[in-house]
Amino acid sequence: MISKAEVIRKWYEDSWTNPPSSIAEAATKYFSDDYQGLDKDGNVMSDKAVYVATSQKLMNAFKDFKGVLHDISVEDDSIILTFHWEGTHTGDFDLSAMGMGVIPASGKRVVTPESKSRFMVEGDQIVSSQPISGGFDFLLAEIGVKLPSA
């Protein structure tokens, strides 16, 4: 069996081989059927299907979108992924399912600050992910979306 860190590395590498199709294929391969996407407070925000659908909408809105891996580290039973995203916001970003409507294309080239996410792995499957800092919030801020205050 491969290590938990190697599962995350393989998922990340497979995700970016030929997006957008590779993102869906990697999620199907590496995410457990009961995968949960959590918010910073640990609340469940998505499942595998929602992750795939949101990723496809993201790729449609940012035609040259890519994730840039900085580091993968082990912390207790979880894996910490450090990364940033970059791309040009060339298409409308439909976030209606999240209650944010459709974000019109801005034409803005974005490079997010470094972000960190925590992943839980069981066997060779990713069972959950949780942002520690940045990620989607940083991306939305870069294109001018104001997030509601907690």
N, C-alpha and C positions, 0 to 999 in steps of 0.2 A: 504494500500500500504506500502511496506517496504521502508526503507530509502535507499538513494543512496549508502551509505557506505555498507549497508547490501547486496545490489545487487552485489557489487564488491567482498565482502567476499564470498558470495555463489558461484559466478562464479569461483573465485580462488580455493575454496575448491573442487567444482565439477570438475574443470580441472585436479586436481591431485589425484582423487580417483582411477583411473585405466588407466594411460597413456599407449599408445598414444591415444586410442579411446576416453577416457574421455575428452581430450583436444578439439577434434573436436566436441563432443557432447555438451560441455559447451559453445563453441563459437556459435554453432547453436542455442542453447537455449537463451543465454544472449546477443549476439551481434545483433543489429538492422540490417535490410536488407541493409541499407545504411551506415553501419559502415565504419569508415575511420581510418586507422592506419597512424599517422602523424610522421614526423621526428621532430627533436628538434626545427626547424625553423617554423613548422606548415604546411609544404608542405605535401600533401597526397602521401603516399608511398604504401598503400595497401588497399584492401577491405576485407570483411569477407572471401571470397574464398582464397585469397592470404595468409591471416593469417593462415587459416587451413592448406593449402598446405605447408607453411614454417614450421609450427609447426611439421607436420608429418616428414618432412625432418630432422629437428632438433632431433626428437626422434629416427629416424633411425641412426643418426650419434652418438648419445650419449645414449646408451642402458639403462644406470642407471640415466638418467637425471632427475632432480627434481628442482622445485622452492621452496624456503624456505621463507615464509612470516615473515616479521619483524613487520610491522605496517600498518594500514589503518587509514588515517586521512582526515578530511574535510577542504578544503581551498576554500573559496568563493563558487562558484557553482560546483567545481570539487572535485574529490576524489584522494588523493595521496596514492599510493601503494609503500611501501618500502619493498624490497626483495633482495635475491641473488639467483643465480643458481649454481648448482653443478652437476658434472657427469664426466664420462670418455669418451674421444673422440675415440670410437672404430670403427666407420664406416666413410666412405667418406661423406662429407657434401656438397651436391649439391646446390651451390648458383649461378648457371648459370643464372637464371632468374633475379638476381640482378647484373649481369655483372661481377661476381667474380669467375666464373668457379667452379670447384669441388675441395674442400679442402680435401686432402687425410687424412685418419685417422692418428692421431699422437700417440695414445695410452696414451695421457696425461690426468691425473686426474686434473680437474679444479674446483676451487671454486672462483666465481667472487666476487669482492668487492660489498658492499651494493649499490643497485641501487634504483632509484625512477622513477615512471611513473605517469602521470596525466591521469585520466579517466573522461570523461563526460558521464553522465547518464541522460536519459530522461525516466520517468516512471520506468519501470523495465527492460530497455534495455540499453546496453552500446553502445553509438553512436560514440565514438572516444577514442583513446589512444595516448599518446604522451610521449616519454621518456624525463625525466628531466635530469637524469644523469645515465650513465652506460647502463645496460640492454644488448642489443644485441652487442653494441660496446665493452663492457667489455668482453663478451663471445668470440668474434672474436679475441680480443687482447690476451686472455689467450691461444688460440690455434695457435697464431703466425700469424694471418692475419693482414696485414698492410692495414688500411683504407686510401682511398685517402684523401688528404688534401683539406679542403674547400676553 
